[in-house]
Amino acid sequence: MSAPRVHVLRLMESHGLRPDTDLGQHFLIDENLVDLSVREAGVGPDDVVLEVGAGAGVLTVALARAARAVHAVELDRRLAPLLDEVLEGTSGVRIHWADAMKLPLEELDPAPTLLVANLPYNIATPLMVESSWRLPSLRGWCVMTQREVADRWSAPPGDALYGAPSVLLQLAAEVGFRRNVGREVFAPRPRVDSALVAMRRTGPGADPAVRACVRAAFAQRRKTLVNALSAAGAGREAVAAALGGLGRPPTARAQDLSPPEHLALARALAWPTS
């Protein structure tokens, strides 16, 4: 085993801990990838970083060295003694013992400017999508996630993986860097492949009306948009007219439209927020 892997595992053993894979605990132990994450995120001395899933603190320490402050979110309170040891002498880190999906991210002070994390796979997509509008202060993201999830985020129109998350993320950001990584960089090794993805903000997060329209459009992706959106309450003629304004036929489906077209469709229909 590599030295970093041995260090992390021995550190956990010294505290009587074993990774809980039910919580998505596959700790990043490759120092080169930790450094790459910090570099591709563009972390600077004025940045405030949000890290979700502090784990054994390997990435947390690197972020603290580069940033002004770090909000490290961790659900597993068993890790408190371990993180206390790892972060001893490190300034600017605040640990939030919480479920990241329930934490009021909008209230973090100071507000995060970057999200850098080895994300638990089960919350990766909802966290990324929601952070695009819940945290308008974010200028970028650099995260490790499941490879197929990364493919879904950047999927183009017409692709089998293209869906509501693709549209909502691409309305707010674009991929600037991606690298597939092997399973050996984690302890314990996951059963799926992963990817490191860096994204930079290119626009505001989708507002509630746009989010509702996009989700309704993809809720029945085999149906035409006329049928899918009329089932969600829109008038069939209005949907057909809005599609015509985009140069699209009434037979168009959700996966045919680009993210800007979905935005324009929601605007044209004056889609309600609920």
LOMARNU-136297 format. One record per residue (C-alpha): residue in three letters; chain; x, z, y. Coordinates in Angstrom, 1 decimal, padded with zeros to 4 digits. Layout:
// LOMARNU-136297
> residu; chaine; X; Z; Y
> ALA; A; X; Z; Y
...
// end
This chain:
// LOMARNU-136297
> residu; chaine; X; Z; Y
> MET; A; 000.0; 000.0; 000.0
> SER; A; 001.1; -000.7; 003.6
> ALA; A; 002.4; 002.2; 005.7
> PRO; A; -000.6; 002.2; 008.1
> ARG; A; -003.0; 002.3; 005.1
> VAL; A; -001.2; 005.2; 003.5
> HIS; A; -001.1; 007.0; 006.9
> VAL; A; -004.9; 006.6; 007.4
> LEU; A; -005.8; 007.6; 003.8
> ARG; A; -003.4; 010.6; 003.8
> LEU; A; -004.8; 011.7; 007.1
> MET; A; -008.3; 011.6; 005.8
> GLU; A; -007.3; 013.4; 002.6
> SER; A; -005.6; 016.1; 004.7
> HIS; A; -009.0; 016.8; 006.2
> GLY; A; -010.8; 016.6; 002.9
> LEU; A; -012.5; 013.3; 003.9
> ARG; A; -013.4; 010.1; 002.1
> PRO; A; -014.7; 007.0; 004.0
> ASP; A; -018.5; 006.8; 003.8
> THR; A; -019.3; 003.1; 003.0
> ASP; A; -023.0; 003.8; 003.5
> LEU; A; -022.1; 004.2; 007.1
> GLY; A; -020.1; 001.0; 007.1
> GLN; A; -016.8; 002.9; 007.2
> HIS; A; -014.1; 000.3; 006.6
> PHE; A; -011.4; 001.5; 008.9
> LEU; A; -009.1; -001.1; 010.5
> ILE; A; -005.5; -000.1; 009.6
> ASP; A; -003.5; -003.2; 010.5
> GLU; A; -001.5; -002.4; 013.7
> ASN; A; -001.0; -006.1; 014.5
> LEU; A; -004.8; -006.7; 014.5
> VAL; A; -005.3; -003.6; 016.6
> ASP; A; -002.8; -004.9; 019.1
> LEU; A; -004.5; -008.4; 018.9
> SER; A; -007.9; -006.9; 019.6
> VAL; A; -006.6; -005.1; 022.8
> ARG; A; -004.8; -008.3; 023.9
> GLU; A; -007.6; -010.7; 023.3
> ALA; A; -010.1; -008.4; 025.0
> GLY; A; -007.9; -008.5; 028.1
> VAL; A; -007.9; -004.7; 028.4
> GLY; A; -006.2; -003.7; 031.7
> PRO; A; -005.5; -000.4; 033.5
> ASP; A; -008.8; -000.7; 035.5
> ASP; A; -011.0; -001.2; 032.5
> VAL; A; -013.5; 001.1; 030.9
> VAL; A; -013.8; 000.3; 027.2
> LEU; A; -016.8; 001.0; 024.9
> GLU; A; -015.7; 001.4; 021.3
> VAL; A; -018.4; 001.7; 018.7
> GLY; A; -017.3; 003.3; 015.4
> ALA; A; -014.1; 005.3; 016.3
> GLY; A; -013.4; 006.0; 012.7
> ALA; A; -009.9; 007.3; 012.2
> GLY; A; -009.0; 006.6; 015.8
> VAL; A; -006.4; 003.9; 015.2
> LEU; A; -008.0; 001.5; 017.7
> THR; A; -009.1; 004.3; 020.0
> VAL; A; -005.5; 005.4; 020.7
> ALA; A; -004.4; 001.8; 021.4
> LEU; A; -007.4; 001.3; 023.8
> ALA; A; -006.6; 004.6; 025.6
> ARG; A; -003.1; 003.5; 026.2
> ALA; A; -004.2; 000.2; 027.9
> ALA; A; -007.4; 001.2; 029.7
> ARG; A; -008.5; 003.6; 032.4
> ALA; A; -011.1; 005.2; 030.2
> VAL; A; -012.6; 004.9; 026.7
> HIS; A; -016.1; 005.8; 025.6
> ALA; A; -015.7; 006.1; 021.8
> VAL; A; -019.0; 006.4; 019.9
> GLU; A; -019.0; 007.8; 016.4
> LEU; A; -021.9; 008.8; 014.2
> ASP; A; -020.0; 010.8; 011.5
> ARG; A; -019.3; 014.3; 012.8
> ARG; A; -017.1; 014.9; 009.7
> LEU; A; -014.4; 013.0; 011.6
> ALA; A; -014.2; 015.4; 014.5
> PRO; A; -011.1; 017.4; 013.3
> LEU; A; -009.4; 014.2; 012.4
> LEU; A; -010.0; 012.6; 015.7
> ASP; A; -009.0; 015.8; 017.5
> GLU; A; -005.6; 015.5; 015.7
> VAL; A; -005.2; 011.7; 016.3
> LEU; A; -006.2; 011.9; 020.0
> GLU; A; -004.1; 015.0; 020.8
> GLY; A; -002.2; 014.3; 024.0
> THR; A; -004.3; 011.2; 024.7
> SER; A; -006.2; 011.2; 028.0
> GLY; A; -009.2; 009.3; 029.2
> VAL; A; -011.2; 009.3; 025.9
> ARG; A; -014.7; 010.7; 025.6
> ILE; A; -016.2; 010.9; 022.2
> HIS; A; -019.9; 010.4; 022.0
> TRP; A; -021.3; 011.8; 018.7
> ALA; A; -024.3; 009.6; 018.3
> ASP; A; -025.9; 006.6; 016.8
> ALA; A; -024.9; 003.7; 019.1
> MET; A; -028.3; 002.1; 018.7
> LYS; A; -030.0; 005.2; 020.1
> LEU; A; -027.4; 006.2; 022.7
> PRO; A; -028.5; 005.4; 026.3
> LEU; A; -025.7; 003.0; 026.9
> GLU; A; -027.0; 002.4; 030.4
> GLU; A; -026.1; 006.0; 031.4
> LEU; A; -022.5; 005.8; 030.4
> ASP; A; -020.3; 006.9; 033.3
> PRO; A; -018.1; 005.2; 034.2
> ALA; A; -019.9; 002.0; 033.2
> PRO; A; -018.0; 000.0; 030.5
> THR; A; -016.4; -003.2; 031.5
> LEU; A; -015.4; -004.2; 027.9
> LEU; A; -016.7; -003.6; 024.4
> VAL; A; -013.9; -003.5; 021.8
> ALA; A; -014.6; -002.3; 018.3
> ASN; A; -014.4; -002.7; 014.6
> LEU; A; -018.2; -002.8; 014.3
> PRO; A; -020.2; -001.4; 011.4
> TYR; A; -021.7; -004.5; 009.8
> ASN; A; -025.3; -003.2; 009.8
> ILE; A; -025.5; -002.9; 013.6
> ALA; A; -023.1; -005.6; 014.7
> THR; A; -025.7; -008.2; 015.8
> PRO; A; -028.3; -005.9; 017.4
> LEU; A; -025.6; -004.1; 019.3
> MET; A; -023.9; -007.2; 020.5
> VAL; A; -027.2; -008.8; 021.6
> GLU; A; -028.6; -005.7; 023.2
> SER; A; -025.3; -004.9; 025.1
> SER; A; -025.5; -008.3; 026.8
> TRP; A; -028.5; -007.1; 028.8
> ARG; A; -028.3; -003.4; 028.6
> LEU; A; -024.7; -003.3; 029.9
> PRO; A; -024.5; -005.9; 032.7
> SER; A; -021.2; -004.3; 033.7
> LEU; A; -019.6; -005.8; 030.6
> ARG; A; -017.3; -008.8; 031.3
> GLY; A; -016.3; -009.3; 027.7
> TRP; A; -016.4; -008.3; 024.0
> CYS; A; -013.8; -008.3; 021.3
> VAL; A; -015.1; -007.1; 018.0
> MET; A; -014.4; -007.2; 014.3
> THR; A; -017.5; -008.1; 012.2
> GLN; A; -018.6; -009.8; 009.0
> ARG; A; -017.5; -013.5; 009.0
> GLU; A; -021.0; -014.8; 008.4
> VAL; A; -022.3; -012.8; 011.3
> ALA; A; -019.6; -014.2; 013.6
> ASP; A; -020.6; -017.7; 012.4
> ARG; A; -024.2; -016.9; 013.3
> TRP; A; -023.3; -015.8; 016.8
> SER; A; -021.6; -019.1; 017.6
> ALA; A; -023.8; -021.4; 015.6
> PRO; A; -024.9; -024.6; 017.4
> PRO; A; -028.4; -026.0; 017.5
> GLY; A; -029.5; -027.6; 014.2
> ASP; A; -027.1; -025.3; 012.2
> ALA; A; -028.7; -023.3; 009.4
> LEU; A; -027.3; -020.1; 010.9
> TYR; A; -028.6; -020.9; 014.4
> GLY; A; -031.3; -018.4; 015.3
> ALA; A; -032.6; -016.0; 018.0
> PRO; A; -029.3; -014.0; 018.1
> SER; A; -027.3; -017.2; 018.6
> VAL; A; -029.5; -018.2; 021.5
> LEU; A; -029.6; -014.8; 023.2
> LEU; A; -025.8; -014.2; 022.9
> GLN; A; -024.9; -017.7; 024.0
> LEU; A; -027.0; -017.4; 027.1
> ALA; A; -024.8; -014.5; 028.1
> ALA; A; -021.4; -015.3; 026.7
> GLU; A; -019.1; -017.8; 025.0
> VAL; A; -016.5; -017.4; 022.3
> GLY; A; -012.9; -017.6; 023.6
> PHE; A; -011.1; -016.5; 020.5
> ARG; A; -011.8; -016.2; 016.8
> ARG; A; -009.6; -015.4; 013.8
> ASN; A; -010.7; -014.9; 010.2
> VAL; A; -009.1; -011.8; 008.6
> GLY; A; -008.6; -010.7; 005.1
> ARG; A; -010.1; -007.7; 003.4
> GLU; A; -006.7; -006.0; 003.0
> VAL; A; -006.6; -005.0; 006.7
> PHE; A; -009.3; -002.3; 006.0
> ALA; A; -009.4; 001.0; 004.2
> PRO; A; -011.3; 000.9; 002.0
> ARG; A; -011.5; -002.8; 001.4
> PRO; A; -015.0; -004.3; 002.1
> ARG; A; -016.7; -006.7; -000.2
> VAL; A; -017.2; -009.3; 002.4
> ASP; A; -014.8; -011.3; 004.6
> SER; A; -014.5; -010.5; 008.3
> ALA; A; -013.6; -012.1; 011.6
> LEU; A; -012.2; -011.0; 014.9
> VAL; A; -014.2; -012.5; 017.8
> ALA; A; -013.6; -012.3; 021.5
> MET; A; -016.3; -013.4; 023.9
> ARG; A; -016.4; -013.5; 027.7
> ARG; A; -019.5; -013.2; 029.8
> THR; A; -020.8; -016.4; 031.3
> GLY; A; -024.2; -015.3; 032.5
> PRO; A; -026.7; -012.5; 032.7
> GLY; A; -028.3; -011.2; 029.6
> ALA; A; -031.7; -012.6; 028.8
> ASP; A; -034.6; -010.8; 030.5
> PRO; A; -037.5; -009.4; 028.5
> ALA; A; -039.7; -012.5; 028.8
> VAL; A; -037.0; -014.8; 027.6
> ARG; A; -036.2; -012.5; 024.7
> ALA; A; -039.8; -012.3; 023.7
> CYS; A; -040.2; -016.1; 023.8
> VAL; A; -037.1; -016.8; 021.9
> ARG; A; -038.0; -014.4; 019.1
> ALA; A; -041.5; -015.8; 018.9
> ALA; A; -040.0; -019.3; 018.7
> PHE; A; -037.8; -018.4; 015.7
> ALA; A; -040.3; -016.1; 014.0
> GLN; A; -041.7; -019.1; 012.1
> ARG; A; -038.7; -021.5; 012.2
> ARG; A; -040.2; -024.0; 009.8
> LYS; A; -043.1; -024.6; 012.2
> THR; A; -043.0; -026.7; 015.3
> LEU; A; -042.6; -024.9; 018.5
> VAL; A; -046.2; -025.9; 019.5
> ASN; A; -047.5; -024.2; 016.4
> ALA; A; -045.1; -021.2; 016.4
> LEU; A; -045.7; -020.4; 020.1
> SER; A; -049.4; -021.0; 020.0
> ALA; A; -049.6; -018.5; 017.1
> ALA; A; -047.9; -016.0; 019.5
> GLY; A; -050.5; -016.6; 022.1
> ALA; A; -049.4; -019.6; 024.2
> GLY; A; -051.7; -022.7; 024.7
> ARG; A; -050.8; -025.6; 022.5
> GLU; A; -051.1; -028.1; 025.5
> ALA; A; -048.9; -025.9; 027.7
> VAL; A; -046.2; -025.8; 025.0
> ALA; A; -046.3; -029.5; 024.5
> ALA; A; -046.2; -030.1; 028.2
> ALA; A; -043.2; -027.7; 028.6
> LEU; A; -041.4; -029.5; 025.8
> GLY; A; -042.1; -032.8; 027.4
> GLY; A; -040.5; -031.6; 030.6
> LEU; A; -037.4; -030.9; 028.6
> GLY; A; -037.5; -034.4; 027.1
> ARG; A; -038.4; -033.0; 023.7
> PRO; A; -041.3; -034.2; 021.5
> PRO; A; -044.2; -031.9; 020.5
> THR; A; -042.7; -031.9; 017.0
> ALA; A; -039.5; -030.1; 018.1
> ARG; A; -038.6; -026.8; 016.3
> ALA; A; -036.8; -023.8; 017.6
> GLN; A; -033.5; -024.7; 016.0
> ASP; A; -033.6; -028.1; 017.9
> LEU; A; -033.3; -026.6; 021.4
> SER; A; -030.1; -025.4; 023.0
> PRO; A; -029.9; -021.9; 024.5
> PRO; A; -030.4; -023.3; 028.1
> GLU; A; -033.5; -025.2; 026.8
> HIS; A; -034.9; -022.1; 025.3
> LEU; A; -034.4; -020.4; 028.7
> ALA; A; -036.2; -023.2; 030.5
> LEU; A; -039.0; -023.2; 028.0
> ALA; A; -039.7; -019.5; 028.5
> ARG; A; -039.6; -020.0; 032.3
> ALA; A; -042.0; -023.0; 032.1
> LEU; A; -044.5; -021.0; 030.0
> ALA; A; -044.2; -017.9; 032.2
> TRP; A; -043.9; -016.0; 028.9
> PRO; A; -045.2; -012.4; 029.1
> THR; A; -042.9; -009.5; 028.3
> SER; A; -045.1; -008.1; 025.6
// end
